[in-house]
Amino acid sequence: MLSHTSRAIRTGLGVGLAVAALVSTALAVPADADPLDRTGKDLTSRAVPEELKGKALPDTWFVQVSGAPSLRGGSRTAAKSRQAGVQDAARNDGVKLAVLHSYTRVWNGFSVKASRADVERLRTLPGVTAIYPVFPVALPDRKVEPDLKYSLPMIGADVAQVEGYAGDGVKVGVIDTGIDYNHPDLGGSGTPGNNADFGPGAPRVRYGYDFVGDDYDADVAGSALEPDAFPDDCNGHGTHVSGIIGANGDPASGHARGVAPHVTFGAYRVFGCDGSADTEVILAAMDRAAADEMDVVNMSLGDAFATWPDYPDAAAADALTDAGTLVVASAGNSGESGLFSSGSPGVGKKVISVASVENTNITLRYFSATPVPAGTDGHVGYVPAEGAPLPPDAGSTPLAVPPGDNTQGCDPLAGLAGTIALVQRGTCSFYQKAYDAQLGGAAGVVIYNNAPGILSPTVVGAQPITIPVVFVGQDDGEALAGQVNSAATNLTWTTETEASPNPAAGLVSDFSSFGMAADLSLTPDVAAPGGNIWSTFPIEQKSYANLSGTSMAAPHVAGSVALLLQAARLANLDLDGDVSAVRSALQNTAKPISTLFQFGQTAVPGVYEPTVRQGAGLIQIDKAIAQALTATTVSPGKISVGENRSRYYKKTLKLTNHGTKTEKYTLSVQNAAAVGPGPTTFWYDYSTRKVKAKFSAKSVTVKPHRTAKVAVYLKQPSLKPGWLYGGWVTFTTSDKSTTLVVPFGGIYGDYQKVKVLQDAWDVNSAGTALEVVADLPALATSGDVEDIVAPTDPKPTFTLTDAAHSPHLLFHFDYPVSNAVFNVYKATATGKKGATVFPGHTTFLELGEFGRDDGFLDLPFDGKIPFSNTTAAGLTVPNGDYVLELRVLKALGRKGTSGHWETYVSPAFTIHRTTP
């Protein structure tokens, strides 16, 4: 089983995220993290999506069968027949499997429980086109806060609503943690547990299903699915997302109003109250959404770094679109982990993928301090810690600071009984601070930052935290600490909120993932507010909350798509299911973000964020509606240039005038910053070298209800291989009142010449690369960097009694790959690669398409080749001397071209079993 090792390698860019998450997490700090360090990157923070990767569901697989699903023109009867044929052939061949689910609408295949050896045999049967692991999708960490009344004007949704668009008649499915359909802002009665608020006769949430039950967690062995008919939400993420899409409360009364407040919801619950789901369940939810004929589906979830567009959930999303349901998905929250960090389903060819931009204001609940500390208004905004009880709505308690030099609360706390402990961030974990205060009898903990900014701490640990824990900013914390030392100070909890300007307003959120897709498709498509959003939350959890992430950006776009569909229907223009037209309208009218912001550094005005980070830019739905209905749009809405374009790359664009006036546009190009490895794709760098552009005509005129074409020629800038570049082709009207944009992106040089098997780097506290801490790939005596076997070391011996006594292959992919093959060979007397162990049988594992990873991966070798044509049980290598070989076929490479492969051969080792 491939898993991440226990030792962290630090490199590059900041706190990494889980493999596949509901993407509403940006600055969350784990309880056991060094709370001082946001410049280091934990390469072991992500589990890779494969049976070989620790976080995949054990022995659970998708089996794709030949033939189209019904939503792509196939027959459900034919699909079922083909699946049955494969299953019968498998049983006749002695393959042991248990069929779990069959899929025929959005994807043609079935899921099974089977061993890896049986799966390898299944792979060879006629009718099987591909086999994929089923991996979990993790629940998010909680994040910081603000308000839809600030984010809606950023995208023109307020203007669209004034013009009469509210999403009437549009059905929006939310595949998530469910929806609190009792919430008044979502059409509910306000009474928790009232199931009359859900179903065909309900005001808003009329469709849906709970696929999992409250207790399901895909990460917990034996966790059982307990589906039922009522997709209520005990987590909050799905309710928050739904509020952004279409809450219909009165903001003047403290309620939330979303982008499209009259849409009808479908709630497809795929997560329990906590923990993870899996792709299998998500696929079933997509199938149900198709059956319910949703117009739009929002998927604020994904598998980071799963960048190949043909993974089942991305392929199923494309099939949903073909059937008339537009799919909007979050781009992912792994931006601080570097390039190619987007994931599935957002990388689907027909999915609208959404990056995150920071909101203009930050809204936080606050407590009052009396007397009022000097230089403040006495209102202290806070973020509740994940893993601790929520603060009460009222009540006053004395504040106290730890005595002596224990200001950070990292030593046992005494003398604080009955008080709220005020401690500074630093030195020890947030959990230790909270637990020490709890043991000391404190009634709560206020942790204040030791640097500018505010974040969301996690205090989950071995023992539960039973007292409220909140995080506040540096200035407020220092003012409180200064006063508490000289005067008695009380903290009074309130239910009130305050908004303050966001210093990063309008910039791409530092957590927002980079494209491209592995096949060099340009992703993400557009951006929307996702950093600091206040929206609906379950009534039992105080009704409203503040979260950040591309999870919050996607529903801004899903709601906007609902407005566009309503407007088109009113104008007798059919855009239902037309992803090309809808995406082009959103991209053409987007506002490119013209200030580059790199985490931990100063913003650079005038340097545009890369298109692989922001797509076309921040959507403007009021302008998208106007252009799509009464003016001009340009298609396609984006240009994926691809690789190795030493000469000009040609793309013909079509302008369509939907209005009654002739329009003339002047063409130009706006460059974005290029971004590339420095020295790896984790530790990226920027360049302002420019793309050169030519046009078949400098201007183009489009008559009413006619089309016109223009050819664009793009020449890549002079960069290093593997760098990603981009920009926008712009079309500006004669009066300069309107500029339409078409984003483009490509990779410099030959994609098959990039270095995939990359080293791991260490960094100092300033984020500067120091040294290679591990030459990867490497052979190790355990899954740990300190146990790496150097070529000059004595030959190690392994008994293979368990993973601790087996050789481990450590490796890291710096770019996506089309295949990775793991072989074993006999070692020569000099320790080199020798003959095959069994003629014709060398491969003990083959990955197929695989995304770039943000960690080094650990594959133990158990001495077995799991499948061969001669024995169903596989082959076991005898005692002797061996080497392991890793061969990777670079992305989009040709299998028969030797230069498209990269190879590593390990030092020699000995297998010596102590028992036969």
N, C-alpha and C positions, 0 to 999 in steps of 0.2 A: 504494500500500500504506500503510495507516494504521499508524503506529508511535509509540512514545513518543519524545520528544525527548531529547537528550543532557544537557540542563541540568536540574538538580534545582530544584524549587520547594519551599521548606520551609514546612510548615504543620502546626499542630495537635499530633498525638498520639503520635508515636513511630515506631519502625521498622516499615515496611510489609512486606508479604509478596508472594510471586509470585502471578500470576494464578490458577493452579489447581495446588494442590500436594497431595501426600500430607501431611496436615495434622499433622505432628509437628514443629513448629518454633515456638518462642516468642521466645526472647531471642537467637537467633543473630545475630551481627554480621558483615556481609560484610567481606572482607579490605580493601576499599578505602573502607570507611566511616570517618567521623571517630569514633574510639573514645571520644571524650568526650561525644558528643551522643546522648542517647536522648530528648530532648524534641522534636527536629525530626522532621518527617514528609516523606519524599521522595515527592512527588507523581508522580514518574516511575518509581516502583519496580515498577509492575505493567503487564504487557502486556494489552491488552484483548482479550476473546475474540471476535474477528470477523476475517474475511478482511481487514478494514480495519485490523487492529491489529497488526501486527508479529509477534505470537507465534502466529498461526494457521498451520496447515499450508498451504503454498502451493497454491492451486487444488484444494483437497480439500473435499468438501461432503457433507452428509447431504441426501437428497431424501425427504421424507415423502410417502407415497401414501395416497389415500383408502381407507378400510376399516380394520377393527379387526385387530390382531395376534391370533394364536391364543390367547394367554393372556387376552385380553379378549373371548373368544367368537367370534372370527373364524376363518376357515379358512386354513391355511397354503397350500393349493393356490390359493385365491382371491387371497391376498396376492401370491403369486408371479405369478399371471396379471395382476393389476393393475400390478405393477412392470414386467413384460415389455411390457405395453401402452404404458406411459409411455416405456420405453426405445426401443421401435419407433417411436413417434410422434416422439421426439426425433431419431432417425437420419433418418427420412423428411423432417424439417423442416431437415435440414442441421446439427443441433447436434452438435458434436464432443465426445464424452465417453468415458471408459473406466470401466466399472463395476468397483468394487473388491470390495464385499461386499453381500450381501443379508441383511435381518433380517426374520423373520416371527413369532418367538415373543413377544418383549417389546416390539417396535416394528415398524410396517409401513413399510418404506422400504429404501433402499439408499444406499451411499456411492459417490462418483464422483470421478474426476479430470477437471476441466474448467476452462476459463478463465472469468473473471467475465462476459465478454460472452455466452458460451454458457450460463452459469448463468442469466443474466437472461432469455434466451429459453426455457430449460427451465421457469422459474418460471411462464410463461404457458400451459403445456400442460395440457389437461384431465387430471384425476386427480392433479395435484401440489397438495398442500395446504400445504406449507411447505418452505423450504430453509434449512439451518443450516450455518455453517462447522464444520469439525473443528479443534479446537484442542488443544494439548498440555497435559499434566498433569505438573507438574515434581516431581522428587524433592525430599525435604525436607532442610533443614539439620539437623544433629544437635543435641541438647539436653541439659540437665542431668537429675539423677537422683533416684529412690529405690525403694521396695519394695512389692510386692503385699501383703505381710503387714500393711502399714499402710493400703493403699487398700481392701482387701476389707471390713474392719470399718466403713469409712465408709458403705458401701452395704448393710450387712446380709448380705453374701454369706457371711461366716463362719457366721452363724446359720443361714442356709438350708442350708449344707453339713452342719452338725451335725444338722439336721432330716432329712437323708437325700437331699437334692437335689444332683446333680452333673452334670446334663445328659445322663444316660444315654438313648440312643436318639435323640438330637437331632443333626441334621446342620447344621453351620455352615460356610458358604462364606466365604472371605476373598479379596476381589478386591484385590490388592496386589502386592508385589514377590516373591511366592512364599512358601514356608515351608521352613525347614531341617528336613525330615522325618527327618534323621539325629539330631536333638537328643534326648537321652534324656528330657527333660521333656515332649516332644511325641510320645513313643512310639517314638523312633528307637533304633538300635543304638549310637549314639555314634561310628560310623565314617563320616567324611565321604565322600561319593560312593557310598554303598551304596544303590542304587536299589531294593533289596528292601524298604526302609522306606517305600516309596510304592506305592499301588495297592490294588486290591480286597481283597487279603489282608493288608494292612499293619495294624498296631495302631491307628493314629489317623488318618493322612492318607491317605484311601482314594480321594478324588476329586480332579480338577483337571486343569490343562493349562497349559503354558507357551506363551503366545500370541506371545512376542516374541524370546526368546533373550537372551544375556548382553550383546551389544554394541548392542542397539537403543537409539536415542535420537531421539525425534521432533523434537528441536530441530536435529539434524544433517542437513543435506541429503544425500539418498542413503542414509540409514541404513536397512538392510533388516531386515524381520521374518524371524526364523529360528526359528519355533515348533518345539517338540518335546514329547514326552509327559511330561517330568519337570520339574515346576515348583519346582525348588530355588531357594534365595534367596541371592544373593550381595551383596545390599544390606543387609538386616537389618530393615527397617521391617515387612515382613509377618510375620517371625518374632516380632518384639516384640509386635505386635498379637495374634498367635495365642496367645502365652504368656499375655497378659492374659485372653483368652477362656477358655483351657482347658489351660494347662500342668498337669502332674500330677507335679511333683517334690516332694521332701521339704524344706520350708523349714528344718527343723532341721539339715539337712545342706548348707545353702547353695543349694538349688535353688529353683525358682519353682513356685508353685501358683496357678493362675488361678481365675476365677470359677466355671467349669463344667468341672471337670477330666476328665469322662468323655465329652465331646462327640466326635463324629466330624467330621473336617475335610475341606473341599474347598479346594484351593489353586489359585487362578486368577491366574496371573502375568501382569501387564500392564506391567511395567517391566523394563528391563534392569538391569545392576549400578549404573548411574548415569544421569543425564539424565531425560528425560521420556517419557511415553506420550502417547496421544491418546484422545479420546472414542470414536473408532471402535473401537479395541481394547477399551476398557472395555465398550462395548455388546456386543461379541462375547463377552466374559467373562460378562456378565449372561445372555446367551442360553444359554451352556453351563451356568451354575448352575441355570437353569430346567430344562434338560434333565436335569440330575442330581438334580432334586427336593430342593434344599437347603431346610431348614426356616427358616433364618435366613441372611442375607447381610450381612457387615460391609463397609462401604465407607469406610475412613479416607482419603479423598481427596476432591477437589472443585475446582470452579472458583470462586474467590472473586468476589463481586459479580455472579455470574450468577444473579440472584435471581428470574427468571421461572420458574414451576413447569413450563412446558411444553417446556423444552429436552429433547432426546432422552434423555439419561441419567436425568433426573428423571422423565420420562414412562415410560421403560422400568422404572424402579424401582417406579413405581405399578403397572405391568402385572405385575411379578413378585409384588407383594403380592396382586393380584387372583387370581393363580394359586396362592396358598398359601405363598409365600416372603416372610417378613417382612424388611424392609430397614432396617438401622440405619446411619446415616451421620454423619460428623463435621460440626459446624456451621461449622468454619473457624477460621483463626488470624489474622484481620484485624481483631480488636477494636480495636487501637490506631489503626486507620484510620477508625473512626467507624461511623455508622449504615448500615443496609442492606448490611452487609458479608458476610453469609452467602452461600452459593452452592449450585450444583447438584452432586450430586443431593440434597443435604440439604433443599432447599426443596420437594421433591416432596410432593404432597398426602398420600400414604400412607406416607411415609418417617418413621421415628423419628429426629429430628435431635437431636444431643447437644452440649451446651456443656461446657466444662472447668472443674473446681474444683481448687484446689491440694491436694496430698496433705498428710498431717499431718507427715510426716518426709521429710528429704532424705538419701539414701544416696549416698555418693561413695567411689570408690576413693581410697586415700591413699598417700603416700610418707612415710617417716620422716626426721626431721632430727636429726642428732647433732653436737654436744651439743644437748639439748632447749632451744629458745628460751624465754626467760622468759615466763611467763604462758600457756604452751601445754602440751599433752601430747606434743608432738613428732610427732603425726600430722597431716598436712596433706592435706585432701581436695582433689581436683582434678577438672577436666573436660578431657578430651583435645580438642585443636583439630581441627576438620575440615580435611582437606587435608595433614595431617602423619602420619607413622607413629605407631602406637600405642606407648606407653611399654613397655619390657621388664617382665618379671615380677620381675626381681631385678637386683642390681648397685648399687654405690655409686659416686658421682661427686662431686667437690668442687663446691660452689656458689660463684658469683662474681658480683659486681655490676660494671657498667661503671664505669670510672674517671671522676673529675671530676663534672661536672654532667650527664652523659649517663645519668641513672638510668632514663630511659624508653627507652633503646636506639634512639634515632632518628638518631643519628650513627653512622658506621662504628665497629664494635666491634673493639678490639685487646686483646691480652693475655688472652684468654679461652679459648685453645685447650685442649681436653681437659676443660673445665669445663661446668657447666650454668649458663647465663646467667640471672640473676634480674633482671627488668626490670619497671618499673611501666607500667600502662596509661596511655595518653594521648599527645597530640600527633601521632603518626603511626599508621599502620595496623598491625594485628597481623601482617600479612604482612611489612611492612618490618622490624619487630622480629625476626621469625623469620629472614628472609633475611639481614639484617645479621649476626646471630649465627652463622648457618651459614657465611657468608663468612669470619667471624673464627675459624672452627675450633671453635666450641662443640659440645659433645656433645648439647645439648638446650637448651630454653628454658622457664623458668617465668615466666609473666606474672601479676602480681598486680594486683588491682583498686585503683582510686583512689577508690572509693565503696563503700558497703555492698552486699552481694549477690555473686552469682556467675553467670557466663554462659558461653556456649559460643562461643569465637572461631572464625573461619574464616581460614585462612592459604593459601587457594588464590590463586595468582598466576601471573605470566608464566613464572617458573622454579619447578620443583618444590621443595618443602621436604622434605628427606631426614632431618631429625632430629626427635625427639619434641618437641612443644610442648604445654604444659598451662596451664590457667588456675586460679588460686587466689583465695581471698577476701582482702579488704583487711587484716584483722587478722593473718591468718597471714603474708601477704606482708610487712607492715611489721615483724613480729617477726623474720622471717628476715633481712630487709635490715639491721635494726639489729644483729643478731648477726654476720652475715657481715663487716660493716665492722670488727668488733673481734676476731673469733675465727674460725679455720678451721672451716667447717661442711660436712658431707657430706650428700648426699641419697641415700637408699636406697629403690629401687623395691620395691613389694610387690604382692601380689595381693589384699590384704585390703580390706574396706570398713568404713565406719562410718556410722551414721545419727545425724542431729541434728534437733532440732525445726525445722519449717518455720514461720517467722514469719507467713506468709500462709496457714496451714493453714485449709482450709474456705472460703476466699474464692474468688470467681470469678477464674480466671486472667486476667491483663491482656491476653493475646493472644486470648482467646475472642471470637468474632465476635458482632456484633449482628444481630438480625433487623430488620425483618420481611422476608417475601418481598415481591416487587414488587407482588403482587396483594393485599397487606395480610393474608395469612395469618399467624397468629402462629407464629413460629419463634424460637429452637429450641424443642423439646418438653420436654426434661429436661436435667439436668446430671449429670456423673459425674467421678470423679477423673481428671485428665489432666495436671496439673502435677506433674512429678517422679515418674516411675514406673519402677521397676526390673523388667525382664522378660527373657525369653529373647532370645538373639541367635545368629546363626550360630556354630557351633563354631569355625570358622576365625577368628572375630573375638572370641574370648575368652568365648563362650557366653552372656554376660549384658551388658546395657547399660541405661543410663538415658536415657529420652527424655521429652519433654514435648510436649503438643499436644492438640487435640481428637481427633487420631488415637488417642491413648491413652484418651480418655474414651469414644469410641464402643464399643470392644470390651468395656469394663466393662458397658455396656448390652446388647450382643449376647450376652454370656455370661449376663447376668441374664435375658434373654428365653428363653434355652435352659432355665434353671432353672424358669421359670414354665411353659413348655410341658411339661416333664417332669412337674411337679406337677399340671398340669391333666389330662394323660393318665392319671396314676395315680388321679385323682379322677373319671375318666370325663367330664370337661368338655372340650369341643372348642374350643380356642383357636387351633388351627393356622391361620395365615394371617389371623386376625381382628385386623387392626391396630387397629380401634376399641377392642376389648375390652382388648387387650394394652397399648396406649398409655394408655388410661384408667386401668388398674390402676397403671401406673408413675407417671402424673401425679398421680392421687388421693392416693397415699401418699408422694409426694416431700416433702422437707423444704426449704421456701423459705429461701434464704440471706438472713439478716437484717442483714448488714453490707455497706454499699456501699464498694467499693474502686475508686478511680479511679487509673489509672497515674500514679505520681510524686507522689501525694498521700496524706494520712493516711486510714486506714479510718474509716468513720463507722458505729458500731454503732447499731442501731435503725432505720436507713434501709435498706429492702429493695432489693436489686439489681433493676433493671428486668426485667420478664418477657421483654422482647425480648433479654435477655442470658442469663438463666438458665432460661427456660421455667418449668416447674412447680417446679423446684428439684432438689436432690440426691436421686437415687433411693434407695429403701429396699426392696430386693427381698424381704426376709423379710416385710415388711408387705404388699407387693403380692401375694405368694402367699396370705397369710392372708385379705386382703380379697376377692381374686378367687375363692377357693375356699369360704370359710366365713363371709363377712361381706358388706359392702355396697360397691358401686362406683357412681360417678356418671358419666353420659355425656351429651353428649360430654365428653372429658377436657380440652378447652380451648375458649375462646370467642374468635373473631376478630371484634372489634367493627367494624372497618373505618373509614370516614371520615364526617365531617360529621354527627355525632350531637348536634345541639343539644338534642334532647329525649332522654328515656330510651330506651335501646336494650333491647329485650326478648329474652330467651333462655330457653327452657324446658329444664330439666335433668331427666333421669330417674335415679332411684335404684333400683338392683336389689339385693335382699337374697338372697344366695346361701346364707345360713346357716339355722339352725334357731331363732333367737331374734328376737323383734321388736326393732327398733332405732329410737331416736328421735334426731334430729339437729337442732341449733339452727344457724340460718344467720347468717352475718356476712360482712364483706368486709375483707380486708387489703390496703392500698394498697402499691404499689411506687413507687420513684422514677420520675418521668417524665424523659425524656431528649430533647434536641432540639438543633437547630443553634445554634451560638454563636460566630461568625456563620454557619458552614457545617456540613454534616453531618460533616466531618472533625474540626472543633474543637467538639465537643459539650459540652453543659452539662446540669445536672440541676435538677429542681424537686421539691418535696415536696407540691405541690398535689394534693388528693385527689379521687378519683372518689366520687360519691354513689351509693348503692345502696338499692333497695327490693326487697321480696320479696312474692310472693303469699301467703306464710305465713311467720311467724317461725320455725317449726319444722315438721318433717315426720317422720311415723312410717311405717316400712316393715315390713310383716309378712314372716315367713319365706317365701322363694321367690315373693315378689310384687314389684311395682314401684310406685313413687309418683313423681309429677311435681310440680315447683315452678317457678314463673316468677321469673326474676331480671331486674331493671331497673337498668341502669347509665347514669349520666350523666357525660359527660366533664368533667374539671376545666377551669378557665379557664386556657388556655395560649396560645401563639402558633401560627399555622398551621405544620404540618409536624412538630410535637412528637409523640413517641410516649409513650403512657401505658399503665398496666396495673396488675395486682394479682391477687388470688385471691378467689374466692367460697369460703368455708370452711363445712364441715359438721362440727360437734362433737357427740360423743355426750353423753348426760346426765351420765355420770360423768367426762366430760372426759378419758377415757383415749385417745380416738382423734379426730383431726381429719383430715378429707379435704379436699383442695384442688382447685379447678378454676381454672387460670390464665386471664387474659383480657388482651387488648391491643388498642389502637386508635390511630388518628392523629387529632390535633386538627384541626378545620377541614376545608376542602375540599382534597382531594388534588390537584385540578387547578388550585389557586391557588398552589402552592408555586413558588419560583423554582428552575428547573432549570439554566439556563445561568449558572453561578455563577462568581465571581471566584476567584483564587488569593491566598492570604494568606501572609505571612511571620510568624515568631514569634521571640521572644527566647529566651535560654537558660532562662528560667523557664517557658517554654511559653505566654507571654502574646502574643496577636495584636498585631502591630505595625502592619502596613500591607498594603494590597493591592499585591502585586508585579507582578500582571498582570491587566488587565481581560480576562476571557475571556467569550465567544469573541473571537478576534482574528485579523487577517490578518498573516502574517509572511513575510519574504523567505526564511527557512529555518525549520526546525523548532527554533527557539530563542527564548527569551523576549527576549533582547537585540535581536532583529531585528523586533520588532513594529512594524507600520505604523500610526501614529496618523492619525486623519482629517485632521489639519492638515499631515501630511508630504507632500512631493512625491510624485506618483503613481509607483510603482515600475514598472519594465519587466522582463519575463521572456522569455527565449528558449525555454524549455521543452526545452532540450537534455538535461537530467537533473533529478533532484529538487532539486539545489542551485540550479538556475536556474528553479524553478517556484514559484508562490505556495503558501503553506501556510496551512491553516485550523487554528488552535489552539482547542480547546474543552474544556469539562469539564461533565459531568452531575452535579449535586449530588443528584439523586433519579433513580430508574429512569424510563424513558420507554417509551411504547407504540410509538413510531416516531420516527425521525430521518431527515429528507429533506434532501439536499444539492443545491442548484440553482445554475445559472449563468445570468446575465442580462447583456445589454448595459448599459453604464454611460451615463448621460446626460452632457451637457456639464458639468453641475455635480457629477458624481461620484456620482449617486444611482442607484437601481435603475431600469432602463429596460425596453426591450422584450425579448421572448424572442429567442434567437439563431436557433433553428429553431422555427417554430410547432408547439406541442404537445409539444416535447421540451426540457425544461429540467433534468431530474433526472439527475445523474451518479452518484449513490449513494443507496441507501435501506437503512437498518439494520434496520427492524422493531423488535421488542421488544429492549430493551437495559437492562442493569443500571446502577445508579449506579457511577461509576468513582472510583478513588482517585488519579487522575493527570490531567494535561491531555493530551489526545490531539492528534495531529498528522496531518492529512490533506493531502497534496500534491495539487494539481490539475494533471493532465497535458494539459489542453486537449481531452479527449475525453468524449463522452457515449456510454457503451459499448454501448447497445442502443436501437434504435428499431424501429418497425413497418415502416420503409421500407428498412432496410439491415441485413444481418446483421453487418456490420463496425462498425456504430455511426456516430457523427457526430463530426467534428473541427471545433472552432470556428476561424474564420479569425482572422488578426491583427486586433487592435482593442482597445477598452477594455471592461472587464467588472467585475462585482461577483459575489461568491459569497454565497449565501443558505443559512442553516441554519434549518430549521423542525423543532421537536420537538413531538410530540403527547404531552402529559403522561400519566403512567401511569393506566390505566383511563379515559382521556378518550375523548370521542366525536369521530370524524373530522370530522363536519359541524358541530361547535360551535367557532366561531372563538376563543372565550375559553379553550379547552383547548389551544391552540397557543401556543408561544413562538417568536419569530423573531429572528434576527440577520442583518444585511446588512453585508458588509465594506466597507471603503473601496475605491475604484476602483483598478484596476491595468491595465497595458497588456501585451498579448501581442504580441511582435514577434519572429517566428522569423527567423533570419538566413539560413536556406535554405528553399526551397519545401517 
